[in-house]
Amino acid sequence: MARGLPELVCLPNHEVAIMSFPAALYQPFPHRRRLLLWSVLATLVVLLLLTRGHRALAPGVDLPPLTVLAIFGAALVCEYMDSALGMGYGTTLTPLLLIAGFAPMTIVPAVLFSELLTGVAAGLLHHRDGNLDLLADRRARLTLVSLAALSGVGAIAAVLLALRLPGHWLALAIVAIVLAMGLITLATAGRRIPYRPGAILAVGLVAAFNKGLSGGGYGPLVTAGQVVSGLPPRQAVAITSLAEALTCLIGLGGYLALGGVLDGDLLLPLAGGAMLSVPWATLTVRHLPEVWLRTGVGTLTILLGLVSLARLLAR
């Protein structure tokens, strides 16, 4: 758009306003209904968490209401980051829950279940907010179907090997791939890259395996892998949410089949916090410039890779 020319802005109620881009930033808040509904739901979830009192959220762990609210807040923040940049929920939240005293076989199914819900919700809202149009974009459909198919294969393989495979060297290899993807994403933030579906498939398989094995690590690989392979960041974030939902569904089914349990009291703060973050995350993706999204994806990918590497070296 040439400098000084007006811009047509489509508002959620289908009205069209004419304004310059800087002026649009100072308009009255256009999502009042979303804010009102969100406020009501957030209040109900917080009240429900507070009324559960000191119930034990894990065997041998008695958590007070403020700790439950802290888990709720952590899930909200981590999922906002995940739905806005395509990564960070399981990778960040799983170690926090380990520190809180939950057992790994309790954490992973709960994280997978909450991400199943938020992945579907985020995909629908990304479509609603204009970040992805699977009906009109054949390339986006092909990418989603390919990632979903490979996600199933990787998740099943991970569940079958979860209790048998020494994961140290595999984890190191995955961390190396994550760091490489982050560096490439930053290096190409201002460039257009040709679409390469083969690269997306390879990254998707490795990412799904890691997701089923640990409950995290899917987003950094798949989101950065799509951007590096030529997809716009907005589409990459939205597709990651939908593909991750299927990966979580398959991984969750595998864990339950192997004797894992869904802790209902842990699910409430996780799912409640995560779901409440999604409406604002998809709006963030809609309004951020593409270069900012690429830079954010690359930077967060590198940071998560470095944190994962530090954890591995500390063992």
N, C-alpha and C positions, 0 to 999 in steps of 0.2 A: 504494500500500500504506500503510495506517495505521501511525503510529509505534508501535513496540513489538511489532507483530504479526510472526509468523514468516513466512519466505518459502520456498517450495518451490524447490529447486535441482536441476535434472536434470544429473547427472554424465555424462561420456562413456561410462561402462560401463553406462548406463541405470539406475543406482541413483538413488534420490530421497532427498535429505537435507533436513532442516528446520533452517533457520538464519536469523538476521537478516542483512540486507545487510552491515553492518559486520563481523559475525563471519565472513562468507564470504570476506572479503579475507585472513583469517589462517589459512585452512584449509591442510592439506598440499597440495603441488603436485599438481593433478589430471590432469596430462597427461604422466605419466612415460614412457609408451610413445612419445609423439611426441618428447619430449626425447631419449630413448635413440636412436631412429632418426635424428634430426637430428644428434646427436653423431657417430654412425658415418659418416654421409654427409659431414659437414663435414670430418672427419679424412681420409677418402679423397680428397676434392677437393683439400684443401691439400697432401697428399702427392703427388698427381698433378701439381699445379702446380710444386712444388719439384723434382720429378724432370725436368721439362722444361728446367731449367737456363737457359742464356743463349741459347736459340733466338731468332731474330729474329721478333718478332711483327708486324712491318710492314716493307715494303721500306725498307732503309736505317736501320732502327731496331732496335738490339740491346738488349733490356731484361733486366736481371738479375732473379733470382727474387723479390727483395723488391719490385721494381716491379710484377711480375706479381701478387703477393699484394696490393699496394696497389690495383690495378685490381679484383681480386676483392672486397676489402673495400668499395671505393666502390660496386660493383654491388650488394652485399648491403645497404648502408645506403640507397642510392637506391631500390632496389626495395621495401625495407621501408616507406619513406615512401610510395611509389607505391601499394602494395597496401593500406596502412592508411588513406590519405587520398585515394587515387584520382589522384595526380599526383606528378610530380617525377623520374621515372626518366630518360627521354630528355632532358628539359629541363636536368637537372643534370649527367648523365653525359656527354653529347655534348661540351660545352666542356672538360670535364676530359680527355677522350681527345684532343681537338685540342691541348691544352697538352702532352700526353705525346708528340706527334709523329705521330699517326696521320692518314692522309688522310681527308677527308670521305667519299669514295666507299667507303672501307673501314669507317668508323665506322657510317654509317647502316644498311647491311644487317645488320651485326652487332648493333646495338641493336634493330633491328626483329625479328631472329630470336630474340634472348633475351627480348624482350617478348612475342613470340608464345607461347613456352613458358610464361612466368610468367603471362600473361593466362589461359590455359586452366587452369593449376594453381590460380591464385587464385580463379577462378570456381568450380571444384569444391570448394575448401576453404571458400569463403564459404558455399556451400550446406551443406556438412557441419557448419559451425559455427553455422548458424542465422541468418546475416545476409541470406540471400536464398532464396526458395522459388519458382522459376519454374513449378513444377507447379501450385501452388495460387494464385498471384498473377497474375491476368490482366493487370493494369496493368503489372507488371514485365516480363512477356513481351512486351507490346506495345511498351514502351519499348526493350527490347533488340533486337527485330526491326527497329524503325524506325531505331535508331542504327546497327545493323549494315548495313542497306541503304544508308543515306546514307554510312556510312564507306567502303563500296566505291566509290561514285561520287566522293567527295572524294579518296580515295587515288589512284585512277586518274588523275584530272585533275591532281593534284599531280605525279605521276611524269612525265606527258606534258609538263608545263611546267617541270619542275625545272631544266633546262639553258637555258631560253629566257626566263624571266620575271625582270625586275628585281624582286627581292623586298623592297626597302627599305620602300616605302610599304605593301605588303601586310603586312609584319611589324609596322609601326607600328600598323596597324588592328587586327591580332590582339592586340597588347599592350594596346591601349586596351580591347578587349572583355574580356580577361582581368582587367584592373584593375577594370572596372565590375562583373564577376561577383563578384569578391572582396569589393568594397564592399557589394554588395547582399546577399551571403551573410552577412556580419557584421551588417549592419543588421537582418536578419530572423532572426537565430539563435534567438530565443526565440518565434517566431511560427509558426503553421501556415499554409501557403500552398496555395491551390487548385491541383490538378494541371492543367498546361497543356502538352499534347503538342506543340502547334505550336512553342512556344519551344524545346523539346528538339530538334526536327528541325532548326531553323535553326542552333542552336549546334553540333549534331553534324556538319553539312555543313562548316562553317568549320573545326572542329577536325580533321576527317579530312584536309582539304586541307593544313592546317599540319603534320600528322603525316607525311604522305607527302613533304612538301617538305623537312623538316628533321630528322625522326626524333624530335621532341619536341613538346610543346605541346598534346597531345591531352587529357590528364587534367585540367588546370586548367579548360579550357573545358567539357568534358563533365560532369565531376563537379559543379562549381559551377552549371552550367546546369541540371542535373537538380534540385539542391537548391532553386535559385531557382524552378524550375517546379513544385515541390510534392512531389517524392519524398523519403522519409526518407533521411538521409545514409548509413545502412548499406546500403540498397538501391542508392543512387547509386554508392557505391564499388565494390560487387560488379558491377553492370551495366557500369561503366566498364571493369573488367578484362576482361570477356568481349567487349565490343564492340571494345576496343582490340586484342584478339588477332586478330580478323578484319581490322581495318585494317592491322595489321602484316603479316599473311599476303599481302594484296593488294599492299601497298607493296613488300614484299620481292620478290614475283614480278615486279613492274614493274622494280625496280632490276636484278635478275638478267637480265631480258630485254634491258635496255639496256646490258649489258656489265659491270655491277657484280659484285664477287666477294665470297664469304664467306671471310674469313680464319679458318681453323679454330683457329689458336693464340689469336686474340683472342676467339673465341666461348667457349672453355673458361672463362676467368676471369669473363667477363660472365654466361654462362648459369649457371655454378656458383654464383656469389655471389647472383645474382638469385633463383634457385630456392630456395636455402636460407633466404631471408628470408620466403618466403610463409607457411609454417605459423604463424609468430608474428604476422605482420601481420593475418591473418584473426581470430586470437584477440583482438588488440587492438581491432579493430572491434567484435567481439562484446561486449566488456566495458565499453567507454567509453560514458558517458552521451551521449545524442543532442545535447544542447546543446554539449558539448565537441567532438563531431565536427564540428558546423556551424562552430563557432568556429575549429577547426583547419583545416578546408577553406578558410574565408574568409581566414584569416591567411596560410596557405601560398600561396594563389592570388595574393594581393596581393604577397607577397615575390617570387614567381617572375616576376610581371609587372614589378615594379620592376627586378629583375636583368636581365630581357630588354630593358627600355627602356634601361638604362644601357649594355648591350652595343651596342645599335643606335646610340645617340648617340655612343659612343666610336669608331665606325668612321670 
